[in-house]
Amino acid sequence: MPYLLLGIALLVALGFEFVNGFHDTANAVATVIYTHSLDPHIAVAWSGTWNFLGVMVSSGAVAFGIISLLPVELILQVGSGAGFAMVFALLVAAIIWNLGTWWLGLPASSSHTLIGSVIGVGISNQLMSVKTGTSGVDWGQATKIGQSLLLSPLVGFGCAALLLLLAKALIRDPRLYKAPEGTEPPPFWIRALLILTCTGVSFFHGSNDGQKGMGLIMLILIGTVPTAYALNHAFTAQQSVDFVAASQQAANTLDHYIDQNAVVVDPRDDVQQYVRDKNFTLNTMFALRNVIVDISNEASLYKELKNVPQDQVRNLRNDMYLVSEALRLMKKTQKPAISPTDWTILDNYKKNHVDLAAKFIPTWVKVAVAIALGLGTMVGWKRIVVTVGEKIGKDHLTYGQGAAAEITAMATIGAADWFGLPVSTTHVLSSGVAGTMAANHSGLQWSTVRNLLLAWVLTLPVSIMLSATLYWAFRHIS
């Protein structure tokens, strides 16, 4: 049964990325298609290839940033019925909304949809288990991610408009600001610029959006086959030695901040409680230090992570996850006040040792997601492309407008990827096109703009309600 659920869950997760491909990535090819810079079939194949490469070099920061929004007990027990209900509710809700908006030709955001689905599961989990004190949504992290998603369309609109006006002031070639005539491609340098920006948007879309599916796939794998995927088996013997040393150094650093009156019965419970409710108590630091020491002792005992016994793998991984999240929250809230020098030690321990051991993405997962994303781009691109290319502005997209919108999207998504934040390719690019139309006084088709705004406003509440309802239903089935 677990392997059947694993197979179904992986297919659904890859299905989400496939839909993401023809829903979001279609935005990247709209400008090169509507300026006749590339043949549509070549454009989608080219974009799909660069999406693939973007996924392959992605760091995983976005993936685990989204996962940290989920209730901590569901992450730690993802192999349970509640864990599978969470994963299926997230993915099915996101796919339903993405398919619906794609069918209507609306460039809605897959990122928005997934975040809404995560919030819906968290709220439903808390309401269903109010008596047991289970957690809901990490609203601090949700707010941070929500701000990046809400601000990205405004950034896209304003920056693309300014970029077009700047280009008009500095680049005097009138051909850049004309709409294509017939099916003739643009002049060589303009064509090269548009293809370059399409390539950049596709690459950064893959490196950002592709991670969302990866994080969920890793949760599925950890829940069903923890022996193989809960810990990073690529850890070498030398890395394990370094891990033990860094753990001991981190524990010694935390010793400076332990309250002498602290009394801890079960360190893991105390750390989990802190991660759940974000309430730092006099016992928290002592408990965290003890969990780090336990992790260090196990790593020292088994020499390499691949040698950890099967029945202890999941517990060790959960301990590492709790330590990583606790350190993240402590740094974010600055409670307690820890010196910059000590934070250097703790940051090194978290990023280069704990996260490397427990928050990793195998190459085959990246390849599977990359293929799904690339194939999706090549299959269902046309509906969204038509909306972006024809229905936002009253006039045909000019070469300069296409380049300004794509450059803005490429820079915004690249910056978000650097900071580990999810951002909407759809919103940035479609609002960028709208910004160039406004700056060019081309006029906007307000019916389309109204529909885009409606999709933008409705995506979060609809996906929240969908995933919350599905989670409730799946919990009663499991």
C-alpha positions as CSV (number, residue, x, y, z in Angstrom):
1,M,0.0,0.0,0.0
2,P,2.7,2.6,0.8
3,Y,4.4,1.9,-2.6
4,L,1.0,2.3,-4.4
5,L,0.5,5.6,-2.6
6,L,4.1,6.6,-3.5
7,G,3.5,5.9,-7.2
8,I,0.2,7.8,-7.2
9,A,1.6,10.7,-5.2
10,L,4.7,11.0,-7.6
11,L,2.4,11.0,-10.6
12,V,0.2,13.8,-9.1
13,A,3.3,15.8,-8.1
14,L,4.8,15.5,-11.6
15,G,1.3,16.3,-13.0
16,F,1.4,19.6,-11.1
17,E,4.7,20.5,-12.7
18,F,3.4,19.4,-16.1
19,V,0.4,21.8,-15.7
20,N,2.8,24.4,-14.4
21,G,4.8,24.1,-17.6
22,F,2.0,24.9,-20.0
23,H,0.4,27.4,-17.6
24,D,3.3,29.5,-16.4
25,T,6.2,28.9,-18.8
26,A,4.0,29.8,-21.8
27,N,4.5,33.4,-20.6
28,A,8.2,33.2,-21.4
29,V,7.6,32.4,-25.1
30,A,4.8,34.9,-25.8
31,T,7.0,37.8,-26.8
32,V,9.3,35.8,-29.1
33,I,6.3,34.3,-30.8
34,Y,4.3,37.5,-31.3
35,T,7.4,39.4,-32.5
36,H,8.1,36.5,-35.0
37,S,11.6,36.1,-33.5
38,L,11.1,32.4,-33.3
39,D,8.7,29.9,-34.8
40,P,6.2,28.8,-32.1
41,H,7.3,25.2,-32.1
42,I,11.0,26.1,-32.0
43,A,10.2,28.7,-29.2
44,V,8.5,26.3,-26.9
45,A,11.1,23.6,-27.5
46,W,13.9,26.2,-26.7
47,S,12.0,27.4,-23.6
48,G,11.4,23.9,-22.4
49,T,15.1,23.1,-22.7
50,W,16.1,26.1,-20.7
51,N,13.5,25.4,-18.1
52,F,15.1,21.9,-17.8
53,L,18.5,23.4,-17.2
54,G,17.1,25.9,-14.7
55,V,15.6,23.1,-12.7
56,M,18.9,21.1,-12.8
57,V,21.0,23.9,-11.2
58,S,18.4,25.1,-8.7
59,S,19.4,25.2,-5.0
60,G,16.3,23.9,-3.3
61,A,16.0,27.0,-1.1
62,V,12.6,27.9,-2.6
63,A,11.4,24.2,-2.2
64,F,12.1,24.0,1.5
65,G,10.9,27.6,2.1
66,I,7.5,26.6,1.0
67,I,7.6,23.3,3.0
68,S,8.3,25.3,6.1
69,L,4.8,26.8,5.9
70,L,3.3,23.5,6.6
71,P,2.3,22.3,10.1
72,V,5.4,20.9,11.7
73,E,3.7,17.7,12.9
74,L,2.6,16.8,9.4
75,I,6.1,17.3,8.1
76,L,7.5,15.1,10.8
77,Q,4.9,12.4,10.2
78,V,4.5,12.7,6.5
79,G,4.3,8.9,6.1
80,S,1.0,8.8,8.1
81,G,-2.5,9.0,6.7
82,A,-2.6,12.7,7.7
83,G,0.7,13.3,5.8
84,F,-0.6,11.7,2.6
85,A,-3.9,13.6,3.0
86,M,-1.8,16.8,3.2
87,V,0.3,16.1,0.1
88,F,-2.7,15.0,-2.1
89,A,-4.9,18.0,-0.9
90,L,-2.1,20.4,-1.8
91,L,-1.4,19.0,-5.3
92,V,-5.0,18.2,-6.4
93,A,-6.2,21.7,-5.3
94,A,-3.4,23.4,-7.2
95,I,-4.0,21.3,-10.3
96,I,-7.7,22.0,-10.3
97,W,-7.3,25.7,-10.2
98,N,-4.4,25.8,-12.7
99,L,-6.4,23.7,-15.2
100,G,-9.5,25.9,-14.7
101,T,-7.7,29.2,-15.3
102,W,-5.7,27.7,-18.2
103,W,-8.9,26.6,-19.9
104,L,-10.2,30.1,-19.7
105,G,-6.8,31.5,-21.0
106,L,-6.1,33.4,-17.8
107,P,-2.5,33.8,-16.7
108,A,-3.0,32.9,-13.1
109,S,-0.1,32.1,-10.9
110,S,0.9,28.5,-10.0
111,S,3.0,30.0,-7.2
112,H,0.0,31.8,-5.7
113,T,-2.1,28.6,-6.1
114,L,0.4,26.4,-4.3
115,I,0.9,28.9,-1.4
116,G,-2.9,29.1,-1.1
117,S,-3.2,25.4,-1.0
118,V,-0.5,25.2,1.7
119,I,-2.4,27.8,3.8
120,G,-5.6,25.9,3.3
121,V,-4.2,22.6,4.6
122,G,-2.7,24.4,7.6
123,I,-5.9,26.1,8.6
124,S,-7.9,22.9,8.1
125,N,-5.4,20.9,10.2
126,Q,-5.6,23.4,13.0
127,L,-9.4,23.5,13.0
128,M,-9.7,19.7,12.9
129,S,-7.3,19.2,15.8
130,V,-7.9,22.2,18.0
131,K,-8.1,20.0,21.2
132,T,-4.7,18.5,20.6
133,G,-2.9,21.8,20.0
134,T,-1.6,21.0,16.5
135,S,-0.2,23.8,14.5
136,G,-1.7,25.6,11.5
137,V,0.2,28.1,9.3
138,D,3.5,29.8,9.9
139,W,2.0,33.2,9.3
140,G,5.3,35.0,9.5
141,Q,6.8,32.9,6.7
142,A,3.5,33.1,4.8
143,T,3.5,36.9,5.1
144,K,7.1,37.0,3.8
145,I,6.2,34.8,0.8
146,G,2.9,36.6,0.2
147,Q,4.6,39.9,0.0
148,S,6.9,38.7,-2.7
149,L,3.9,37.4,-4.7
150,L,1.8,40.5,-4.2
151,L,4.6,42.9,-5.0
152,S,5.9,41.1,-8.0
153,P,3.1,42.4,-10.4
154,L,3.7,46.0,-9.3
155,V,7.4,45.6,-9.8
156,G,6.7,44.0,-13.2
157,F,4.4,46.9,-14.3
158,G,6.6,49.7,-13.1
159,C,10.0,48.4,-14.0
160,A,8.9,47.3,-17.5
161,A,7.3,50.7,-18.2
162,L,10.4,52.6,-17.0
163,L,12.7,50.3,-19.0
164,L,10.8,51.0,-22.2
165,L,10.9,54.8,-21.6
166,L,14.6,54.5,-20.8
167,A,15.2,52.6,-24.0
168,K,13.3,55.2,-26.0
169,A,15.6,57.9,-24.6
170,L,18.9,56.0,-25.2
171,I,18.3,53.7,-28.2
172,R,17.2,55.7,-31.2
173,D,16.6,52.9,-33.6
174,P,12.9,53.4,-34.6
175,R,12.6,49.7,-35.6
176,L,12.7,48.7,-31.9
177,Y,9.4,50.5,-31.3
178,K,7.4,49.2,-34.2
179,A,5.1,46.3,-34.4
180,P,6.1,43.4,-36.6
181,E,5.0,43.6,-40.2
182,G,3.6,40.4,-41.6
183,T,5.5,37.4,-40.6
184,E,9.0,38.9,-41.1
185,P,11.4,38.4,-38.2
186,P,12.9,41.5,-36.5
187,P,16.3,42.9,-37.3
188,F,19.2,40.6,-36.2
189,W,20.2,42.5,-33.0
190,I,16.6,42.9,-31.9
191,R,15.9,39.3,-32.6
192,A,19.0,38.2,-30.6
193,L,17.9,40.4,-27.7
194,L,14.4,38.9,-27.6
195,I,15.7,35.3,-27.8
196,L,18.2,36.1,-25.0
197,T,15.5,37.5,-22.7
198,C,13.2,34.5,-23.5
199,T,16.1,32.2,-22.6
200,G,16.7,34.0,-19.3
201,V,13.1,34.0,-18.3
202,S,12.8,30.3,-19.1
203,F,15.9,29.4,-17.2
204,F,15.0,31.4,-14.1
205,H,11.4,30.1,-14.2
206,G,12.8,26.6,-14.1
207,S,15.2,27.4,-11.2
208,N,12.3,29.0,-9.2
209,D,9.0,27.3,-10.1
210,G,10.5,23.9,-10.6
211,Q,11.5,23.8,-6.9
212,K,7.9,23.8,-5.7
213,G,7.2,20.3,-7.0
214,M,10.6,19.1,-5.8
215,G,9.9,20.0,-2.2
216,L,6.6,18.1,-2.2
217,I,8.2,15.1,-4.0
218,M,10.8,15.0,-1.3
219,L,8.1,15.0,1.4
220,I,6.5,12.0,-0.4
221,L,9.8,10.1,-0.6
222,I,10.7,10.8,3.0
223,G,7.2,9.6,4.1
224,T,7.2,6.3,2.1
225,V,10.9,5.3,1.7
226,P,12.7,7.1,4.6
227,T,15.6,4.6,4.5
228,A,16.7,5.9,1.1
229,Y,15.6,9.5,1.1
230,A,15.3,10.8,4.7
231,L,19.0,11.4,4.9
232,N,21.6,12.4,2.3
233,H,23.5,9.2,1.5
234,A,25.9,11.2,-0.6
235,F,27.5,12.4,2.6
236,T,31.1,11.3,2.7
237,A,33.0,9.9,5.6
238,Q,35.0,13.2,5.9
239,Q,31.7,15.2,5.7
240,S,30.4,13.1,8.6
241,V,33.5,13.9,10.7
242,D,33.1,17.6,9.9
243,F,29.4,17.3,10.8
244,V,30.2,15.9,14.3
245,A,32.8,18.7,14.8
246,A,30.3,21.4,13.7
247,S,27.6,19.9,16.0
248,Q,29.9,20.0,19.0
249,Q,30.9,23.6,18.2
250,A,27.2,24.6,17.8
251,A,26.3,22.9,21.1
252,N,29.2,24.7,22.9
253,T,28.0,28.0,21.4
254,L,24.4,27.5,22.7
255,D,25.8,26.8,26.2
256,H,26.5,30.5,26.6
257,Y,22.8,31.2,26.3
258,I,21.2,28.5,28.5
259,D,19.1,29.6,31.4
260,Q,20.4,28.1,34.6
261,N,16.8,27.4,35.7
262,A,16.0,25.4,32.6
263,V,14.5,21.9,33.2
264,V,13.8,19.6,30.2
265,V,12.1,16.2,30.3
266,D,12.0,15.5,26.6
267,P,14.2,17.9,24.5
268,R,12.5,16.9,21.2
269,D,9.1,17.8,22.5
270,D,10.3,21.2,23.7
271,V,12.0,22.0,20.4
272,Q,8.9,20.9,18.4
273,Q,6.7,23.0,20.6
274,Y,8.9,26.0,19.9
275,V,8.8,25.4,16.2
276,R,5.0,25.0,16.4
277,D,4.0,28.0,18.4
278,K,7.2,30.3,18.0
279,N,7.1,30.9,21.8
280,F,10.7,30.9,23.1
281,T,10.8,29.8,26.8
282,L,13.6,29.4,29.3
283,N,13.8,25.6,28.4
284,T,14.0,26.1,24.6
285,M,17.8,26.7,24.4
286,F,18.6,23.9,26.7
287,A,16.4,21.5,24.8
288,L,17.8,22.6,21.4
289,R,21.4,22.1,22.7
290,N,20.5,18.6,23.9
291,V,19.0,17.6,20.5
292,I,22.1,18.8,18.8
293,V,24.3,16.7,21.1
294,D,22.1,13.7,20.4
295,I,22.4,14.2,16.7
296,S,26.2,14.6,17.1
297,N,26.4,11.3,19.1
298,E,24.4,9.4,16.5
299,A,26.5,10.8,13.6
300,S,29.7,9.9,15.5
301,L,28.4,6.4,16.3
302,Y,27.5,5.4,12.7
303,K,30.3,7.2,11.0
304,E,28.3,7.9,7.8
305,L,24.6,8.7,7.3
306,K,24.0,5.7,5.1
307,N,24.9,3.5,8.0
308,V,22.1,4.7,10.3
309,P,19.8,1.8,11.0
310,Q,16.5,1.8,9.2
311,D,14.4,2.1,12.3
312,Q,16.3,5.2,13.4
313,V,16.5,7.1,10.1
314,R,13.2,8.9,10.3
315,N,13.9,10.1,13.9
316,L,17.3,11.4,13.1
317,R,16.0,13.3,10.1
318,N,13.2,14.8,12.1
319,D,15.7,15.9,14.8
320,M,17.8,17.6,12.1
321,Y,14.7,19.3,10.6
322,L,13.6,20.6,14.1
323,V,17.1,22.0,14.8
324,S,17.2,23.7,11.4
325,E,13.8,25.3,11.8
326,A,14.5,26.3,15.4
327,L,17.7,28.1,14.4
328,R,15.8,29.8,11.5
329,L,13.1,31.1,13.8
330,M,15.7,32.2,16.4
331,K,17.5,34.3,13.9
332,K,14.3,35.7,12.4
333,T,12.9,36.8,15.7
334,Q,16.3,37.7,17.3
335,K,15.1,35.9,20.5
336,P,17.3,35.4,22.3
337,A,19.9,38.0,21.4
338,I,22.9,36.0,20.1
339,S,26.2,37.8,19.1
340,P,27.1,38.0,15.4
341,T,30.2,35.9,16.1
342,D,28.1,33.1,17.5
343,W,25.6,33.4,14.7
344,T,28.4,32.8,12.2
345,I,29.1,29.4,13.9
346,L,25.4,28.5,14.1
347,D,24.7,29.6,10.5
348,N,27.6,27.5,9.3
349,Y,26.2,24.5,11.2
350,K,22.7,25.0,9.9
351,K,23.5,25.7,6.2
352,N,26.6,23.6,5.5
353,H,25.9,20.6,7.8
354,V,22.3,20.1,9.0
355,D,20.5,21.3,5.9
356,L,23.0,19.5,3.6
357,A,22.2,16.3,5.5
358,A,18.4,16.6,5.7
359,K,17.3,19.1,3.1
360,F,18.6,17.8,-0.2
361,I,17.1,16.9,-3.6
362,P,18.5,13.9,-5.5
363,T,19.4,14.4,-9.1
364,W,16.7,12.0,-10.4
365,V,14.0,14.1,-8.8
366,K,15.4,17.3,-10.5
367,V,15.5,15.4,-13.8
368,A,11.9,14.1,-13.4
369,V,10.6,17.6,-12.5
370,A,12.6,19.2,-15.3
371,I,11.1,16.8,-17.9
372,A,7.6,17.3,-16.6
373,L,8.0,21.1,-16.7
374,G,9.6,21.0,-20.2
375,L,7.0,18.7,-21.7
376,G,4.2,20.9,-20.2
377,T,5.7,23.9,-21.9
378,M,5.7,22.2,-25.3
379,V,2.2,20.8,-25.0
380,G,-0.3,23.5,-23.7
381,W,1.3,26.8,-24.4
382,K,-1.1,28.4,-26.9
383,R,-4.0,29.6,-24.7
384,I,-1.8,31.7,-22.4
385,V,0.4,32.9,-25.2
386,V,-2.6,34.3,-27.0
387,T,-3.8,36.2,-23.9
388,V,-0.3,37.7,-23.3
389,G,0.4,38.5,-26.9
390,E,-3.0,39.7,-28.1
391,K,-5.4,40.5,-25.3
392,I,-3.6,42.7,-22.8
393,G,-2.9,45.7,-25.1
394,K,-5.0,47.2,-27.8
395,D,-2.0,47.4,-30.2
396,H,0.3,44.6,-31.4
397,L,3.3,44.0,-29.1
398,T,6.4,45.9,-30.4
399,Y,9.9,44.5,-30.2
400,G,10.9,47.0,-27.5
401,Q,7.8,46.2,-25.4
402,G,8.6,42.5,-25.6
403,A,12.2,43.0,-24.6
404,A,11.4,45.4,-21.7
405,A,8.8,42.9,-20.2
406,E,11.1,39.9,-20.6
407,I,14.1,41.7,-19.1
408,T,12.0,42.8,-16.1
409,A,10.7,39.3,-15.6
410,M,14.2,37.7,-15.9
411,A,15.7,40.1,-13.3
412,T,12.8,39.8,-10.9
413,I,12.6,36.0,-10.9
414,G,16.4,35.7,-10.7
415,A,16.5,38.0,-7.7
416,A,13.7,36.0,-6.0
417,D,15.5,32.8,-6.7
418,W,18.7,34.3,-5.1
419,F,16.8,35.1,-1.9
420,G,14.9,31.8,-1.8
421,L,11.5,33.3,-2.4
422,P,8.8,32.0,-4.8
423,V,7.6,34.5,-7.3
424,S,5.0,34.4,-10.0
425,T,6.4,34.3,-13.6
426,T,2.8,34.9,-14.8
427,H,2.2,38.0,-12.8
428,V,5.6,39.6,-13.4
429,L,5.5,39.1,-17.2
430,S,1.8,39.8,-17.9
431,S,2.0,43.0,-15.7
432,G,5.2,43.9,-17.5
433,V,3.5,43.7,-20.8
434,A,0.7,45.9,-19.4
435,G,3.3,48.3,-18.1
436,T,4.9,48.7,-21.5
437,M,1.5,49.2,-23.1
438,A,0.7,52.0,-20.6
439,A,4.1,53.6,-21.1
440,N,3.7,53.5,-24.9
441,H,0.2,54.9,-24.7
442,S,-1.0,51.9,-26.6
443,G,-4.0,51.4,-24.5
444,L,-5.1,48.4,-22.4
445,Q,-7.9,46.0,-23.1
446,W,-9.6,46.5,-19.8
447,S,-11.7,43.4,-20.0
448,T,-8.6,41.3,-20.1
449,V,-6.9,43.4,-17.3
450,R,-10.1,43.0,-15.2
451,N,-10.0,39.2,-15.7
452,L,-6.3,39.1,-14.8
453,L,-6.9,41.1,-11.6
454,L,-9.9,38.9,-10.8
455,A,-7.7,35.7,-11.2
456,W,-5.0,37.4,-9.1
457,V,-7.5,38.2,-6.3
458,L,-9.4,34.9,-6.4
459,T,-6.4,32.5,-6.6
460,L,-5.5,32.6,-2.9
461,P,-9.0,32.3,-1.4
462,V,-10.2,29.7,-3.9
463,S,-7.1,27.5,-3.5
464,I,-7.3,27.9,0.3
465,M,-10.9,26.7,0.3
466,L,-10.2,23.9,-2.2
467,S,-7.2,22.4,-0.3
468,A,-8.9,22.8,3.1
469,T,-11.9,20.9,1.8
470,L,-9.9,18.2,0.1
471,Y,-7.7,17.8,3.2
472,W,-10.8,17.3,5.4
473,A,-12.2,14.8,2.9
474,F,-8.9,12.9,2.6
475,R,-8.4,12.8,6.4
476,H,-11.8,11.1,6.7
477,I,-11.0,8.6,4.0
478,S,-7.5,7.7,5.3
